[in-house]
Amino acid sequence: MQCISLFVENSILEDKKTEEVVDEECELVVTFCKQGKVMPHARYDCMTHPFERAECETCSPLANNANICDQCYCYICDKLASECQDWTAPSHCHCNAHNKSTFWKDQRGLALAGVLVMFNLELTDIDADLRHGGSLLIKFVHELSVEYNKYLAGERVPPNSSECFCHPKRGSGQCNTCRQHHMEVLYRYSGIFELVTTFINQAEKENPKAAAIMLLGAAKEITLHKDPVQNVQNLGHAASLRVAVPRLMERITTQLQRMLVLCDFPKVLYEKFISFFQAITLPCHCYAFSNSLNVVPWDHGLLTTVLKGQNITGQRTQKGKKVFLWEVLPVIQARVEKMENQQHYKEIVRYLKAVKCNDSQGLRKLRDKIPFYLCKSGDFVSAVHSLLLPFNNLACCTACRITPFQFEIYLKMFRTGSVPSGNNFHDAGEWTSVGTPLKISVLIKHAFKLLYCNLSLYRNAKCWSTLILILGSSTTLEKTGHLFAVSLKEPPPDFQEMVVSLSSVLLNELKTKVNVSLPPKVFAAPLQLEASLILTVQAVQQMLQNDLSYLSSFLEITLAFGNNFWALRLLLNGLCYEEHILHGTVSLLLRDLNFQKMTLLNLWKKLGPQYVGEMLCLYLTCRHKKIQSVGLLIIRIISENLYMCPWAKHLWSFLNTELRRLPLGTTTDHEVAKFIDVLEKM
């Protein structure tokens, strides 16, 4: 036992000695060592099995190249060699692949890039998105090939009418012999059209890189299709190749144009996408798309100078030739959309003024929003001028095409210096202050010019009520976009007479002259709002005299005065001088009251008895009986709907004080007295 113990101890000491390696020259002592772990590696880097190199040997494995360890990877497939199906397969022999051979490098690129290899992409450029688009494209190409073969085979159908040469007495289609020899072949492209349309729809839902691969691949495939039809077959836009392919190409190129502008593709990828499309051989029916993807990048010299305001014309001289900033409409729309999202409104204005396009109508529609973009940037003075100035010396200006709703939004922005949060007139959202509101004199002058240059605005009651409402509101605005109404004190009679006397000349000048100055003593004085409201009243009177038959409502105009009943009285008194105008206006007002009873009852509930009482006094105390009939109808509406008017009991004291002592006429007195008695019993 002692011998055994001694032997064990000695062996342990010997092991310890072997763990200590001394390098006396370097004074280095290694006290511990461990066998290294084999990491994953390419077959040609394997330390266990030697590798023999050759440029392009694919027939059979060279030497021991087929031998592998557990961590050997296939250079071509980029997976474990044990999982490679072509490791020793004849004509493939991936076991011979290595990184010093051009042939095997190309094979690796083809295997890893797949269909993406036709886009000339480097492996470093390919990410998961591009691979996903490539896999979807491969699947689509296989499905498209099946449909294209069906298309080329055609569909054999009997002709609509053919004479029977075998049996003269038989009718069309009754002879089997003739039916077999006189079959017509139809080539319907509908199946391919539906397949490609579905694929494009799918591409539009994918991320930008995948979508670009899918769309470019689809474009190349459909341009390779040949039309076997010898004679023209009227089968419809989807069934005819020569019609369907251009329609599909238009949709594909439009989407690609937008993506090149909106998506931040790497510069290398951007250029390769364009190069790929330019390399597509287009058939004669697709020549129009040859330069569709010649979209200049955002850092293009001419475009950059335009956006920075250094070039306002969009043209420059290059090598003795004039170069213009010319882009197709989808590209322009995409650039505007991107700058809207970035809130670069000044850049949008510069771009739209400088860019040129073959679609003049589409470009004009975009340019019509220039005043809106100027408002969004806080430049309301330039905005109001751009509404009325023709672009590029054209006869028609933006004001000729704005709608009543846009007219309302513009006046709101000019009066308050606030703008809606969205990028469109109809976008719901909060309003925020961005600049100084226009002066009242500037606002009223340009408001009239807008009305006079656009007949649809001039004959619209909503536009006149908007102008009246704006003048009767403060410069502050609720976040929801609602105006704060203010009550303007009735100005002295002599001031009213002075403004009325000036109004005829001023309104005529606003209609006929370009540069008109309103008297500063009147329209820049403390009573400028009152003066502007009086001028508007006179303009409404002129409109009623000339275009009453075009007016759809008058109630909206009367309600816009709010608590400024003195201005409404001025309007009604002015109408009394022309009987037929007064009769037509009151008839229109009575019709509106009858049609909108419920709306009015809800409005009166909100405004309260004080407003209703003053309104009744205004109509009932007017000197013309026709206008008094409006007040009597209001009394009748309230009397018939007292259950909806709990506030009506508060009218009693007001009407009893104001109307009892006034001579209103027999009929009116009777109706008023009866109404007051009803109110007294509530």
Secondary structure, DSSP 4 states (H G I P E B T S, - for coil): -HHHHHHHHHHHHHHHHHT-EEETTTTEEE----PPPPPPEEGGG-SSS-----SS--SS--TTTT---TTEE-TTT-SBGGG-TTSS-TTT-GGG--TT-HHHHHHHHHHHHGGGGGGT--GGG--HHHHHHHHHHHHHHHHHHHHHHHHHH-EEE--S----SS-TTS-TT--HHHHHHS-EEE---HHHHHHHHHHHHHHHHS-HHHHHHHHHHHHHHHHT-----SS-----TTT-HHHHHHHHHHHHHHHHHHHHHHS---HHHHHHHHHHHHTS---GGGGGGTTTT-PPPTT-HHHHHHHTTS-SSSEEEETTEEEE-B--HHHHHHHHHHHHHTT-HHHHHHHHHH-B-S-HHHHHHHHTTHHHHHHHTT-HHHHHHHHHSPGGG-S--GGGG--HHHHHHHHHHHHHSEEESSSSTT--S-EEE-SPPPPHHHHHHHHHHHHHH-HHHHT-HHHHHHHHHHHTEEEEE-TTS-EEE-PPPPPPHHHHHHHHHHHHHHHHHHHH-SS----HHHHSSTTHHHHHHHHHHHHHHHHHHHHGGG-S-SHHHHHHTTT-HHHHHHHHHHHTTSHHHHHHHHHHHHHHHHHTHHHHHHHHHHH-HHHHHHHHHHHHTSSSHHHHHHHHHHHHHHHHTGGG-GGGGGHHHHHHHHTTTS---HHHHHHHHHHHHHHHT-
